[in-house]
Amino acid sequence: MTSPSHPVDERLPTLKLAALGMQHVLVMYAGAIAVPLIVGGALNLPKSEIAYLISADLFCCGLVTIIQSLGIWKFGIRMPVMMGVTFAAVGPMVAMANNPSLTILHIYGAVIAAGVFCILASPYMSKLMRYFPPVVTGTVITVIGVSLMGVGINWAAGGQPIIGTLVDGVFVKMPNPDYGSPLSLSIAAVVLVSILLITRYVKGFIANISVLMGMIIGFVIALALGKISFDGLGGADWFAVIRPFHYGWPQFDLASIISMCLVMIVTMIESTGMFMALGDIVDKKVDDRTLARGLRVDGLGTVIGGIFNTFPYTSFSQNVGLVGVTGVRSRYVCVAAGVILVAFGLFPKMAHVAASIPQFVLGGAGIVMFGMVAATGIKILAKVDFDGNRNNLFIVAISIGVGMIPIVAPTFFEKMPGFLSTVFHSGILLASSMAVILNLFFNGRGSDGEVASYALAAAQSSDH
């Protein structure tokens, strides 16, 4: 007699798989398209290129999700996991985008290098985690959220306060005439209030996609007021293949690579927590070998992202929560969701519509999403012992203070050597480095008994 298969390996009917897979897609869709919108805006890319970034992102989300859930060779945790671009990487990428000496090719170079680093480091994650206890990861995630809040606030006001435009063939900077307009602020407020009302009064699946629903409400209002332009939609292809190295061969900047590798370490710690939490939900043990297979996909997905013109990938915590809510443990549901995402990525018209979302609509959602990143960091810090170990207060205080320098005083390091520009202009990198160094100085390397608790603390984090 053959033993019954584990519920994780259950193969459901096709229609049920499609419906449950689409639910997973809807839960993570807003987070999936947010990062290309942010980075594309920071790079001042035209709408057609932002649409391309969205298509590439959805395509890679699906491809990496299939690898993670289905499993290929030594890659894939073979559990119901949805993969998407991590918000932890947004801060460093925006800093790179704002650095005049770097281009989008340097971003992709850093992404690919960080992905390779993640693949190589994944089997040794249990040893690396001792350098990233909750006092470090909580501080880093808090700084990530705070650094991103400026993006969400500017979105709500209608874009950047200073914009570039062509005047007689010359690119000049000028004040944004629509910045802070009452209409922009009003619609952003409607989106924010809608998200709060849905979260408070609606239950079940709709509550899980409150951010997406809020954005849809804002989109409909903006459309009714004639504030949305679909220029270029007619010229967009119905179907197009995502080509590797669309913008050219990647270029490599050492400081950018270091910054992204630090982000990947934080991401691996969070993923470790996610996988442990998911293992409890689906009643399947996550041992060292299983964990390494899952973390390798974080790295492989990031390499794939750099090749196919998108960004670093990690497991999406909201989808882990959805597994617990629905009780459906089959990994093939996420495989089906991955197939749907790949299909979405191959239809440029769909991405073009997403790229048409006005920034003030994104603003209401951005304040929620980025604020939740900071709140997650604070939640992790709440588990840190500050009473018994006052040194932890110094670690958090100084790390956050140093991490805030590029945010509150962008010209603070202006006279430093140019090759250090990327390092000193990334608040996340500064905060990460300072937190690790101060933790080693005050608390040492940590004991083996403490290491396992770090992942459990990270399991509650949600940086997406």
Rosetta blueprint (number, residue, H / E / L):
1 M L
2 T L
3 S L
4 P L
5 S L
6 H L
7 P H
8 V H
9 D H
10 E L
11 R L
12 L L
13 P L
14 T H
15 L H
16 K H
17 L H
18 A H
19 A H
20 L H
21 G H
22 M H
23 Q H
24 H H
25 V H
26 L H
27 V H
28 M H
29 Y H
30 A H
31 G H
32 A H
33 I H
34 A H
35 V H
36 P H
37 L H
38 I H
39 V H
40 G H
41 G H
42 A H
43 L L
44 N L
45 L L
46 P L
47 K H
48 S H
49 E H
50 I H
51 A H
52 Y H
53 L H
54 I H
55 S H
56 A H
57 D H
58 L H
59 F H
60 C H
61 C H
62 G H
63 L H
64 V H
65 T H
66 I H
67 I H
68 Q H
69 S H
70 L H
71 G L
72 I E
73 W L
74 K L
75 F E
76 G L
77 I L
78 R L
79 M L
80 P L
81 V L
82 M L
83 M E
84 G E
85 V E
86 T L
87 F H
88 A H
89 A H
90 V H
91 G H
92 P H
93 M H
94 V H
95 A H
96 M H
97 A H
98 N L
99 N L
100 P L
101 S L
102 L L
103 T L
104 I H
105 L H
106 H H
107 I H
108 Y H
109 G H
110 A H
111 V H
112 I H
113 A H
114 A H
115 G H
116 V H
117 F H
118 C H
119 I H
120 L H
121 A H
122 S H
123 P H
124 Y H
125 M H
126 S H
127 K H
128 L H
129 M H
130 R H
131 Y H
132 F L
133 P L
134 P H
135 V H
136 V H
137 T H
138 G H
139 T H
140 V H
141 I H
142 T H
143 V H
144 I H
145 G H
146 V H
147 S H
148 L H
149 M H
150 G H
151 V H
152 G H
153 I H
154 N H
155 W H
156 A H
157 A L
158 G L
159 G L
160 Q L
161 P L
162 I E
163 I E
164 G E
165 T E
166 L E
167 V E
168 D L
169 G L
170 V E
171 F E
172 V E
173 K E
174 M E
175 P E
176 N L
177 P L
178 D L
179 Y L
180 G L
181 S L
182 P H
183 L H
184 S H
185 L H
186 S H
187 I H
188 A H
189 A H
190 V H
191 V H
192 L H
193 V H
194 S H
195 I H
196 L H
197 L H
198 I H
199 T H
200 R H
201 Y H
202 V L
203 K L
204 G L
205 F H
206 I H
207 A H
208 N H
209 I L
210 S H
211 V H
212 L H
213 M H
214 G H
215 M H
216 I H
217 I H
218 G H
219 F H
220 V H
221 I H
222 A H
223 L H
224 A H
225 L L
226 G L
227 K L
228 I L
229 S L
230 F L
231 D L
232 G L
233 L L
234 G L
235 G L
236 A L
237 D L
238 W L
239 F L
240 A L
241 V L
242 I L
243 R L
244 P L
245 F L
246 H L
247 Y L
248 G L
249 W L
250 P L
251 Q L
252 F L
253 D L
254 L H
255 A H
256 S H
257 I H
258 I H
259 S H
260 M H
261 C H
262 L H
263 V H
264 M H
265 I H
266 V H
267 T H
268 M H
269 I H
270 E H
271 S H
272 T H
273 G H
274 M H
275 F H
276 M H
277 A H
278 L H
279 G H
280 D H
281 I H
282 V H
283 D L
284 K L
285 K L
286 V L
287 D L
288 D H
289 R H
290 T H
291 L H
292 A H
293 R H
294 G H
295 L H
296 R H
297 V H
298 D H
299 G H
300 L H
301 G H
302 T H
303 V H
304 I H
305 G H
306 G H
307 I H
308 F L
309 N L
310 T L
311 F L
312 P L
313 Y E
314 T E
315 S E
316 F L
317 S H
318 Q H
319 N H
320 V H
321 G H
322 L H
323 V H
324 G H
325 V H
326 T H
327 G L
328 V L
329 R L
330 S L
331 R H
332 Y H
333 V H
334 C H
335 V H
336 A H
337 A H
338 G H
339 V H
340 I H
341 L H
342 V H
343 A H
344 F H
345 G H
346 L L
347 F L
348 P H
349 K H
350 M H
351 A H
352 H H
353 V H
354 A H
355 A H
356 S L
357 I L
358 P L
359 Q H
360 F H
361 V H
362 L H
363 G H
364 G H
365 A H
366 G H
367 I H
368 V H
369 M H
370 F H
371 G H
372 M H
373 V H
374 A H
375 A H
376 T H
377 G H
378 I H
379 K H
380 I H
381 L H
382 A L
383 K L
384 V L
385 D L
386 F L
387 D L
388 G L
389 N L
390 R L
391 N H
392 N H
393 L H
394 F H
395 I H
396 V H
397 A H
398 I H
399 S H
400 I H
401 G H
402 V H
403 G H
404 M L
405 I H
406 P H
407 I H
408 V H
409 A L
410 P L
411 T L
412 F L
413 F L
414 E L
415 K L
416 M L
417 P L
418 G H
419 F H
420 L H
421 S H
422 T H
423 V H
424 F H
425 H L
426 S L
427 G H
428 I H
429 L H
430 L H
431 A H
432 S H
433 S H
434 M H
435 A H
436 V H
437 I H
438 L H
439 N H
440 L H
441 F H
442 F H
443 N H
444 G L
445 R L
446 G L
447 S L
448 D H
449 G H
450 E H
451 V H
452 A H
453 S H
454 Y H
455 A H
456 L H
457 A H
458 A H
459 A L
460 Q L
461 S L
462 S L
463 D L
464 H L
